[in-house]
Amino acid sequence: MQMLSLENELKENSYPGRGIVIGKTPNGKHAVTAYFIMGRSENSRNRVFVEEGGGIRTEAFDPSKLVDPSLIIYAPVRVLGNKTIVTNGDQTDTIYELMDKQQTFEQALRTREFEPDAPNYTPRISGIMHIEDGNYNYAMSILKSNNGNPEACNRYTFAYNNPVNGEGHFIHTYKCDGNPLPSFEGEPKLVPMMDDMDAFTDMLWNSLNEDNKVSLFVRYIDIETGKYETKIVNKNK
């Protein structure tokens, strides 16, 4: 698979929607994840990320303008022991609760499907990072309608064991802007990671479309110790 420029992938796409990046730094020391949200409507743009426990949640920047919270207010990131869960919806809670009952990532997601937001049927994208005793692996998933047909849900899981230093994968909800919005196609894109967390955060934020970007979360986890550092960037301040 060809490694793509993450910077170019973002700059050349005005509306990838929501995106998850997971990978490993070139020096092999840190597991990396990033999650961003974008919005075209006032309701979608009226959001910020705030830290909650070991994870984050979305909340309305101006509560008086919040219309329908069902698909935009959720916890994108939660931590369950040595696992970090990252998703674009309330399936974060589904994964957390069912994995806490010894079910697998895939089993948990079999209880869910794409979002009920016709005509887009936004895919549910999810990631899970597992760090234990200095070992690291991750998986990503997408649940999407069958080419826009809501009668069928297509489920894809991609597992990455012993991730290669400097490599990561990027999955997002929409292939590009449009009406209706076309779903992401294919497997997660192979993209390079950075050792410098500040530089990586700045690259991501500065590459997202200025009009549509809303919030960005970045976390670097020390693979040996499990300790992590988090950065949040919100357009609304």
Backbone as CSV, one residue per row, in Angstrom:
resi,resn,N_x,N_y,N_z,CA_x,CA_y,CA_z,C_x,C_y,C_z
1,MET,0.845,-1.199,0.000,0.000,0.000,0.000,0.880,1.250,0.000
2,GLN,0.529,2.201,-0.819,1.296,3.440,-0.899,1.038,4.310,0.325
3,MET,2.121,4.862,0.899,1.946,5.790,2.009,1.568,7.157,1.454
4,LEU,0.483,7.705,1.988,-0.027,8.992,1.531,0.356,10.096,2.505
5,SER,0.421,11.309,2.019,0.653,12.467,2.878,-0.641,12.797,3.608
6,LEU,-0.627,12.689,4.923,-1.823,13.008,5.708,-2.179,14.483,5.525
7,GLU,-1.171,15.314,5.461,-1.388,16.749,5.245,-2.143,16.988,3.936
8,ASN,-1.699,16.338,2.856,-2.357,16.523,1.562,-3.761,15.925,1.544
9,GLU,-3.921,14.767,2.194,-5.239,14.134,2.241,-6.272,15.076,2.859
10,LEU,-5.844,15.842,3.863,-6.756,16.771,4.526,-6.919,18.068,3.735
11,LYS,-5.828,18.607,3.227,-5.900,19.880,2.506,-6.689,19.771,1.214
12,GLU,-6.663,18.578,0.609,-7.308,18.408,-0.694,-8.750,17.909,-0.571
13,ASN,-9.263,17.818,0.651,-10.630,17.349,0.866,-11.322,18.339,1.797
14,SER,-12.259,19.100,1.256,-12.900,20.145,2.062,-13.805,19.575,3.147
15,TYR,-14.261,18.307,2.946,-15.167,17.752,3.948,-15.033,16.242,4.101
16,PRO,-13.960,15.786,4.793,-13.884,14.366,5.138,-14.805,13.995,6.292
17,GLY,-15.435,14.998,6.923,-16.383,14.746,8.020,-15.696,14.572,9.348
18,ARG,-15.770,13.374,9.905,-15.038,13.043,11.122,-13.934,12.072,10.759
19,GLY,-12.803,12.179,11.431,-11.676,11.324,11.078,-10.945,10.792,12.288
20,ILE,-10.431,9.563,12.153,-9.623,8.927,13.198,-8.285,8.551,12.595
21,VAL,-7.212,8.899,13.301,-5.858,8.483,12.942,-5.303,7.684,14.111
22,ILE,-4.716,6.525,13.831,-4.028,5.741,14.866,-2.723,5.231,14.284
23,GLY,-1.661,5.279,15.080,-0.379,4.789,14.595,0.681,4.777,15.678
24,LYS,1.934,4.841,15.226,3.087,4.727,16.128,4.165,5.690,15.671
25,THR,4.794,6.358,16.626,5.805,7.348,16.267,7.025,6.693,15.619
26,PRO,7.774,7.455,14.803,8.970,6.907,14.153,9.991,6.329,15.126
27,ASN,10.100,6.938,16.319,11.075,6.428,17.296,10.566,5.205,18.064
28,GLY,9.324,4.808,17.798,8.766,3.607,18.408,8.319,3.753,19.851
29,LYS,8.391,4.962,20.396,8.107,5.148,21.821,6.636,5.395,22.140
30,HIS,5.905,5.951,21.194,4.540,6.371,21.508,3.505,5.800,20.543
31,ALA,2.379,5.391,21.126,1.171,5.111,20.353,0.466,6.448,20.157
32,VAL,-0.051,6.662,18.970,-0.637,7.954,18.615,-2.083,7.769,18.181
33,THR,-2.952,8.665,18.628,-4.282,8.723,18.036,-4.713,10.176,17.912
34,ALA,-5.535,10.439,16.913,-6.124,11.761,16.714,-7.558,11.564,16.250
35,TYR,-8.424,12.477,16.661,-9.807,12.459,16.222,-10.244,13.896,15.965
36,PHE,-10.849,14.127,14.804,-11.336,15.474,14.514,-12.798,15.422,14.083
37,ILE,-13.494,16.539,14.322,-14.859,16.682,13.840,-14.946,17.938,12.985
38,MET,-15.818,17.867,11.991,-16.101,19.002,11.124,-17.613,19.179,11.093
39,GLY,-18.071,20.285,10.523,-19.506,20.516,10.448,-19.862,21.481,9.335
40,ARG,-21.040,21.233,8.733,-21.552,22.153,7.708,-22.725,22.966,8.250
41,SER,-23.449,22.403,9.213,-24.611,23.104,9.780,-24.201,23.874,11.032
42,GLU,-25.039,24.845,11.398,-24.770,25.621,12.612,-24.748,24.714,13.834
43,ASN,-25.640,23.719,13.854,-25.716,22.804,14.994,-24.431,21.989,15.133
44,SER,-23.913,21.499,14.009,-22.680,20.708,14.040,-21.469,21.555,14.405
45,ARG,-21.478,22.796,13.982,-20.331,23.675,14.243,-20.333,24.240,15.659
46,ASN,-21.479,24.136,16.328,-21.623,24.690,17.678,-21.158,23.684,18.728
47,ARG,-19.891,23.242,18.601,-19.387,22.222,19.521,-17.942,22.492,19.920
48,VAL,-17.579,21.921,21.057,-16.186,21.919,21.533,-15.900,20.551,22.148
49,PHE,-14.613,20.194,22.195,-14.163,19.021,22.948,-13.775,19.465,24.344
50,VAL,-14.163,18.694,25.347,-13.713,18.932,26.719,-13.243,17.597,27.296
51,GLU,-12.249,17.648,28.167,-11.750,16.420,28.785,-12.748,15.920,29.819
52,GLU,-12.871,14.596,29.890,-13.755,13.971,30.869,-13.126,12.644,31.277
53,GLY,-12.730,12.551,32.542,-12.038,11.354,32.998,-10.779,11.151,32.169
54,GLY,-10.568,9.943,31.671,-9.416,9.687,30.819,-9.693,9.955,29.362
55,GLY,-10.934,10.394,29.052,-11.298,10.617,27.662,-11.757,12.037,27.411
56,ILE,-12.613,12.193,26.404,-13.173,13.505,26.091,-14.648,13.327,25.747
57,ARG,-15.366,14.449,25.737,-16.740,14.454,25.264,-16.966,15.729,24.457
58,THR,-18.006,15.714,23.635,-18.396,16.931,22.939,-19.445,17.631,23.773
59,GLU,-19.463,18.951,23.706,-20.557,19.692,24.325,-20.845,20.919,23.479
60,ALA,-22.032,21.464,23.636,-22.423,22.651,22.870,-21.602,23.847,23.345
61,PHE,-21.041,24.587,22.398,-20.317,25.808,22.748,-21.299,26.853,23.258
62,ASP,-22.418,27.002,22.549,-23.498,27.896,22.976,-24.749,27.034,23.178
63,PRO,-25.045,26.648,24.420,-26.185,25.752,24.689,-27.510,26.282,24.153
64,SER,-27.664,27.598,24.041,-28.930,28.167,23.574,-29.181,27.883,22.097
65,LYS,-28.125,27.503,21.358,-28.262,27.236,19.924,-28.337,25.737,19.617
66,LEU,-28.280,24.903,20.658,-28.310,23.457,20.437,-29.710,23.025,20.001
67,VAL,-29.790,22.335,18.846,-31.085,21.918,18.306,-31.363,20.456,18.620
68,ASP,-30.582,19.546,18.032,-30.781,18.110,18.236,-29.469,17.492,18.696
69,PRO,-29.365,17.119,19.958,-28.090,16.609,20.475,-27.806,15.148,20.131
70,SER,-28.777,14.436,19.536,-28.694,12.974,19.456,-27.460,12.445,18.751
71,LEU,-27.035,13.102,17.659,-25.894,12.585,16.901,-24.636,13.440,17.042
72,ILE,-24.721,14.521,17.802,-23.540,15.392,17.889,-22.959,15.508,19.299
73,ILE,-23.716,15.103,20.315,-23.206,15.157,21.689,-22.934,13.721,22.150
74,TYR,-21.670,13.406,22.378,-21.270,12.045,22.746,-19.852,12.083,23.303
75,ALA,-19.359,10.924,23.739,-17.981,10.810,24.227,-17.149,10.127,23.135
76,PRO,-16.352,10.869,22.370,-15.560,10.251,21.309,-14.446,9.348,21.833
77,VAL,-13.942,9.647,23.037,-12.795,8.903,23.573,-13.089,8.463,24.997
78,ARG,-12.911,7.154,25.253,-12.990,6.618,26.602,-11.858,5.620,26.806
79,VAL,-11.433,5.473,28.054,-10.342,4.557,28.383,-10.887,3.448,29.276
80,LEU,-10.644,2.202,28.856,-11.048,1.018,29.625,-9.788,0.222,29.958
81,GLY,-9.266,0.431,31.163,-8.027,-0.248,31.549,-6.885,0.148,30.627
82,ASN,-6.322,-0.832,29.915,-5.215,-0.543,29.010,-5.678,-0.354,27.559
83,LYS,-6.958,-0.102,27.387,-7.523,0.107,26.049,-8.040,1.540,25.917
84,THR,-7.760,2.143,24.775,-8.280,3.468,24.455,-9.223,3.333,23.272
85,ILE,-10.451,3.781,23.453,-11.502,3.677,22.439,-11.723,5.057,21.829
86,VAL,-11.774,5.123,20.499,-11.988,6.384,19.782,-13.046,6.151,18.713
87,THR,-14.149,6.911,18.751,-15.185,6.729,17.734,-15.848,8.072,17.396
88,ASN,-16.713,8.027,16.383,-17.419,9.241,15.970,-18.865,9.286,16.470
89,GLY,-19.164,8.538,17.541,-20.537,8.573,18.033,-20.685,7.854,19.360
90,ASP,-21.940,7.625,19.743,-22.162,7.003,21.047,-21.846,5.506,21.056
91,GLN,-21.346,4.982,19.918,-20.852,3.596,19.950,-19.603,3.465,20.821
92,THR,-18.976,4.605,21.182,-17.899,4.562,22.173,-18.398,3.854,23.430
93,ASP,-19.590,4.235,23.866,-20.158,3.652,25.088,-20.493,2.175,24.892
94,THR,-20.989,1.833,23.706,-21.304,0.427,23.417,-20.049,-0.432,23.510
95,ILE,-18.965,0.035,22.877,-17.698,-0.708,22.902,-17.186,-0.819,24.332
96,TYR,-17.219,0.283,25.060,-16.738,0.306,26.444,-17.522,-0.694,27.293
97,GLU,-18.829,-0.621,27.215,-19.667,-1.456,28.092,-19.564,-2.939,27.750
98,LEU,-19.550,-3.283,26.458,-19.516,-4.696,26.090,-18.115,-5.289,26.214
99,MET,-17.073,-4.507,25.960,-15.721,-5.020,26.190,-15.466,-5.190,27.683
100,ASP,-16.111,-4.367,28.487,-16.009,-4.516,29.943,-16.673,-5.819,30.394
101,LYS,-17.561,-6.356,29.540,-18.204,-7.650,29.809,-17.543,-8.781,29.021
102,GLN,-16.291,-8.539,28.625,-15.445,-9.552,27.971,-15.834,-9.839,26.518
103,GLN,-16.642,-8.991,25.900,-16.886,-9.150,24.474,-15.761,-8.468,23.695
104,THR,-15.617,-8.823,22.419,-14.561,-8.235,21.599,-15.047,-6.935,20.964
105,PHE,-14.107,-6.195,20.411,-14.380,-4.967,19.655,-15.403,-5.253,18.554
106,GLU,-15.169,-6.305,17.788,-16.082,-6.653,16.694,-17.457,-7.067,17.209
107,GLN,-17.483,-7.855,18.263,-18.769,-8.284,18.823,-19.595,-7.082,19.282
108,ALA,-18.932,-6.140,19.927,-19.632,-4.943,20.401,-20.246,-4.179,19.232
109,LEU,-19.493,-4.052,18.148,-19.965,-3.264,17.012,-21.030,-3.984,16.184
110,ARG,-21.162,-5.283,16.372,-22.239,-5.995,15.665,-23.617,-5.568,16.168
111,THR,-23.648,-4.929,17.322,-24.930,-4.458,17.859,-25.296,-3.084,17.324
112,ARG,-24.443,-2.491,16.502,-24.660,-1.135,15.999,-24.610,-1.111,14.475
113,GLU,-25.077,0.001,13.905,-24.927,0.194,12.466,-24.724,1.679,12.194
114,PHE,-24.730,2.073,10.922,-24.524,3.467,10.522,-25.573,4.370,11.174
115,GLU,-25.332,5.684,11.115,-26.240,6.634,11.750,-27.543,6.776,10.948
116,PRO,-28.667,7.018,11.628,-29.968,7.121,10.957,-30.242,8.523,10.422
117,ASP,-29.273,9.094,9.723,-29.392,10.473,9.247,-29.585,10.520,7.730
118,ALA,-30.675,9.918,7.257,-30.958,9.923,5.817,-30.878,11.354,5.270
119,PRO,-30.390,11.565,4.034,-29.950,10.539,3.075,-28.466,10.179,3.171
120,ASN,-27.744,10.739,4.175,-26.299,10.503,4.232,-25.941,9.126,4.792
121,TYR,-26.733,8.674,5.796,-26.412,7.417,6.488,-24.924,7.399,6.868
122,THR,-24.548,8.398,7.659,-23.148,8.574,8.042,-22.573,7.294,8.645
123,PRO,-21.421,6.840,8.133,-20.787,5.650,8.704,-20.383,5.880,10.162
124,ARG,-20.391,4.810,10.925,-19.807,4.854,12.269,-18.377,4.325,12.150
125,ILE,-17.426,5.176,12.466,-16.018,4.766,12.448,-15.527,4.646,13.881
126,SER,-14.714,3.630,14.125,-14.251,3.359,15.493,-12.818,2.853,15.472
127,GLY,-12.106,3.101,16.568,-10.758,2.575,16.727,-10.552,2.101,18.151
128,ILE,-9.695,1.104,18.312,-9.345,0.600,19.650,-7.839,0.406,19.705
129,MET,-7.213,0.931,20.746,-5.772,0.788,20.963,-5.563,-0.044,22.228
130,HIS,-4.678,-1.023,22.146,-4.424,-1.911,23.275,-2.929,-1.890,23.579
131,ILE,-2.583,-1.448,24.765,-1.182,-1.371,25.192,-1.028,-2.161,26.478
132,GLU,-0.130,-3.156,26.455,0.054,-4.003,27.638,1.471,-4.556,27.650
133,ASP,2.172,-4.354,28.768,3.533,-4.893,28.960,4.463,-4.499,27.818
134,GLY,4.346,-3.260,27.384,5.233,-2.763,26.331,4.845,-3.194,24.938
135,ASN,3.722,-3.901,24.808,3.233,-4.319,23.495,2.044,-3.459,23.094
136,TYR,1.925,-3.226,21.786,0.902,-2.312,21.282,0.296,-2.865,20.002
137,ASN,-1.022,-2.855,19.934,-1.712,-3.153,18.684,-2.994,-2.333,18.632
138,TYR,-3.551,-2.231,17.449,-4.786,-1.468,17.320,-5.650,-2.030,16.200
139,ALA,-6.912,-1.620,16.218,-7.858,-2.014,15.179,-8.756,-0.831,14.854
140,MET,-9.304,-0.841,13.641,-10.229,0.201,13.200,-11.440,-0.470,12.551
141,SER,-12.570,0.215,12.589,-13.798,-0.353,12.045,-14.616,0.728,11.353
142,ILE,-15.378,0.301,10.348,-16.369,1.186,9.742,-17.644,0.381,9.500
143,LEU,-18.772,0.965,9.918,-20.098,0.397,9.686,-20.797,1.353,8.729
144,LYS,-21.173,0.880,7.540,-21.714,1.790,6.534,-22.886,1.156,5.803
145,SER,-23.708,2.005,5.232,-24.828,1.499,4.426,-24.263,0.842,3.170
146,ASN,-25.054,-0.024,2.582,-24.636,-0.726,1.368,-24.832,0.195,0.160
147,ASN,-23.796,1.017,-0.107,-23.861,1.967,-1.228,-25.088,2.874,-1.151
148,GLY,-25.374,3.338,0.067,-26.488,4.257,0.256,-27.817,3.580,0.507
149,ASN,-27.846,2.249,0.474,-29.072,1.500,0.745,-29.150,1.196,2.240
150,PRO,-30.100,1.806,2.950,-30.156,1.636,4.406,-30.694,0.283,4.849
151,GLU,-31.115,-0.539,3.900,-31.630,-1.863,4.254,-30.512,-2.829,4.636
152,ALA,-29.279,-2.494,4.280,-28.149,-3.387,4.552,-26.993,-2.606,5.154
153,CYS,-26.376,-3.185,6.182,-25.211,-2.566,6.834,-23.973,-3.406,6.535
154,ASN,-22.969,-2.782,5.947,-21.697,-3.448,5.676,-20.727,-3.126,6.806
155,ARG,-20.066,-4.162,7.329,-19.193,-4.004,8.496,-17.778,-4.442,8.132
156,TYR,-16.821,-3.569,8.390,-15.420,-3.870,8.071,-14.554,-3.588,9.297
157,THR,-13.678,-4.525,9.617,-12.725,-4.337,10.717,-11.320,-4.582,10.180
158,PHE,-10.401,-3.717,10.579,-9.004,-3.808,10.149,-8.123,-3.850,11.400
159,ALA,-7.361,-4.926,11.559,-6.536,-5.106,12.760,-5.067,-4.945,12.406
160,TYR,-4.334,-4.224,13.250,-2.921,-3.947,13.021,-2.117,-4.413,14.234
161,ASN,-1.473,-5.562,14.097,-0.642,-6.098,15.164,0.810,-5.713,14.926
162,ASN,1.541,-5.442,16.016,2.936,-5.001,15.919,3.102,-3.875,14.907
163,PRO,2.447,-2.729,15.142,2.522,-1.608,14.210,3.973,-1.204,13.933
164,VAL,4.215,-0.814,12.701,5.559,-0.423,12.261,5.841,1.005,12.720
165,ASN,7.055,1.233,13.209,7.447,2.573,13.632,7.234,3.572,12.494
166,GLY,6.608,4.691,12.830,6.433,5.753,11.849,5.211,5.616,10.972
167,GLU,4.471,4.526,11.140,3.296,4.312,10.295,2.001,4.449,11.093
168,GLY,0.961,4.895,10.401,-0.352,5.002,11.002,-1.416,4.788,9.949
169,HIS,-2.666,4.792,10.372,-3.778,4.614,9.450,-4.852,5.667,9.722
170,PHE,-5.490,6.102,8.661,-6.455,7.201,8.700,-7.758,6.746,8.055
171,ILE,-8.854,6.876,8.803,-10.176,6.557,8.275,-11.092,7.741,8.570
172,HIS,-11.993,8.050,7.641,-12.908,9.173,7.860,-14.298,8.822,7.348
173,THR,-15.289,9.600,7.724,-16.671,9.228,7.441,-17.060,9.416,5.984
174,TYR,-16.625,10.528,5.385,-17.072,10.835,4.033,-15.910,10.840,3.043
175,LYS,-16.182,10.307,1.857,-15.182,10.312,0.799,-14.821,11.755,0.431
176,CYS,-15.826,12.629,0.402,-15.648,14.037,0.053,-16.960,14.758,0.320
177,ASP,-17.012,16.040,0.026,-18.243,16.804,0.191,-19.246,16.380,-0.882
178,GLY,-20.525,16.615,-0.637,-21.549,16.255,-1.608,-22.921,16.225,-0.970
179,ASN,-23.945,16.077,-1.789,-25.330,15.950,-1.302,-26.022,14.841,-2.085
180,PRO,-26.293,13.672,-1.499,-25.875,13.311,-0.134,-24.367,13.102,-0.051
181,LEU,-23.876,13.044,1.173,-22.441,12.862,1.398,-22.043,11.415,1.108
182,PRO,-21.070,11.181,0.218,-20.658,9.811,-0.091,-19.776,9.225,1.008
183,SER,-20.052,7.978,1.384,-19.304,7.321,2.453,-17.866,7.031,2.042
184,PHE,-17.000,6.982,3.048,-15.609,6.547,2.872,-15.585,5.189,2.184
185,GLU,-14.593,4.991,1.317,-14.465,3.723,0.597,-13.087,3.109,0.835
186,GLY,-13.048,1.781,0.896,-11.777,1.070,0.979,-11.265,0.910,2.395
187,GLU,-10.003,0.496,2.506,-9.407,0.299,3.820,-8.744,1.586,4.299
188,PRO,-8.469,1.693,5.603,-7.840,2.907,6.118,-6.551,3.240,5.366
189,LYS,-6.312,4.530,5.200,-5.169,5.005,4.417,-3.890,4.949,5.249
190,LEU,-2.822,4.461,4.642,-1.515,4.409,5.294,-0.896,5.797,5.273
191,VAL,-0.562,6.319,6.452,-0.039,7.684,6.566,1.139,7.712,7.550
192,PRO,2.051,8.695,7.400,3.194,8.783,8.299,2.851,9.458,9.621
193,MET,3.527,9.043,10.673,3.389,9.647,11.996,4.587,10.566,12.273
194,MET,4.503,11.320,13.361,5.577,12.234,13.770,5.943,11.976,15.231
195,ASP,7.215,12.160,15.560,7.644,12.072,16.952,7.161,13.270,17.766
196,ASP,7.123,14.442,17.133,6.801,15.699,17.812,5.280,15.888,17.862
197,MET,4.724,15.782,19.058,3.273,15.884,19.222,2.742,17.263,18.837
198,ASP,3.463,18.310,19.209,3.030,19.673,18.873,2.995,19.872,17.364
199,ALA,4.030,19.387,16.681,4.100,19.535,15.226,2.982,18.739,14.551
200,PHE,2.703,17.555,15.073,1.645,16.711,14.503,0.279,17.381,14.682
201,THR,0.037,17.915,15.882,-1.227,18.601,16.163,-1.399,19.806,15.247
202,ASP,-0.346,20.605,15.126,-0.416,21.800,14.276,-0.657,21.428,12.813
203,MET,0.023,20.382,12.342,-0.156,19.954,10.951,-1.602,19.557,10.698
204,LEU,-2.178,18.762,11.609,-3.558,18.330,11.430,-4.513,19.517,11.424
205,TRP,-4.410,20.357,12.420,-5.351,21.467,12.555,-5.239,22.441,11.382
206,ASN,-4.022,22.732,10.966,-3.814,23.693,9.884,-4.182,23.125,8.520
207,SER,-4.287,21.793,8.427,-4.624,21.159,7.151,-6.128,20.990,6.954
208,LEU,-6.897,21.039,8.035,-8.346,20.898,7.939,-8.967,22.164,7.350
209,ASN,-10.021,21.983,6.562,-10.705,23.097,5.928,-11.126,24.147,6.956
210,GLU,-10.744,25.385,6.709,-10.945,26.462,7.682,-12.413,26.686,8.014
211,ASP,-13.288,26.587,7.024,-14.713,26.848,7.258,-15.391,25.707,8.012
212,ASN,-14.961,24.478,7.732,-15.694,23.314,8.233,-15.116,22.682,9.495
213,LYS,-13.862,22.960,9.833,-13.266,22.306,11.006,-13.893,22.838,12.288
214,VAL,-14.012,21.944,13.278,-14.649,22.303,14.543,-13.728,22.036,15.735
215,SER,-13.270,20.783,15.883,-12.426,20.424,17.036,-11.474,19.294,16.673
216,LEU,-10.357,19.245,17.401,-9.329,18.224,17.196,-8.818,17.727,18.546
217,PHE,-8.657,16.417,18.642,-8.081,15.755,19.817,-6.863,14.963,19.360
218,VAL,-5.757,15.081,20.088,-4.549,14.299,19.799,-4.032,13.721,21.115
219,ARG,-3.650,12.442,21.085,-3.068,11.826,22.282,-1.847,10.998,21.899
220,TYR,-0.788,11.155,22.671,0.423,10.338,22.559,0.541,9.518,23.848
221,ILE,0.614,8.207,23.701,0.686,7.309,24.854,2.048,6.632,24.879
222,ASP,2.753,6.731,25.991,4.041,6.061,26.154,3.799,4.554,26.225
223,ILE,4.348,3.809,25.264,4.067,2.379,25.164,4.650,1.600,26.340
224,GLU,5.743,2.066,26.903,6.362,1.373,28.039,5.615,1.615,29.343
225,THR,5.164,2.845,29.560,4.573,3.205,30.859,3.050,3.358,30.829
226,GLY,2.479,3.576,29.655,1.044,3.809,29.562,0.639,5.243,29.858
227,LYS,1.590,6.072,30.253,1.267,7.476,30.527,1.011,8.207,29.208
228,TYR,0.095,9.176,29.251,-0.262,9.848,28.003,-0.302,11.363,28.158
229,GLU,-0.212,12.019,27.009,-0.361,13.468,26.926,-1.437,13.760,25.894
230,THR,-2.283,14.723,26.206,-3.423,15.036,25.348,-3.388,16.496,24.929
231,LYS,-3.779,16.729,23.686,-3.967,18.112,23.197,-5.347,18.224,22.577
232,ILE,-6.032,19.309,22.875,-7.347,19.601,22.307,-7.297,20.989,21.672
233,VAL,-7.797,21.073,20.445,-7.903,22.354,19.762,-9.372,22.549,19.383
234,ASN,-9.961,23.649,19.810,-11.349,23.984,19.476,-11.397,25.289,18.693
235,LYS,-12.155,25.287,17.595,-12.321,26.519,16.835,-13.120,27.540,17.650
236,ASN,-14.125,27.040,18.370,-14.914,27.904,19.254,-14.169,28.081,20.570
237,LYS,-13.931,29.297,20.940,-13.162,29.557,22.166,-13.911,30.543,23.049
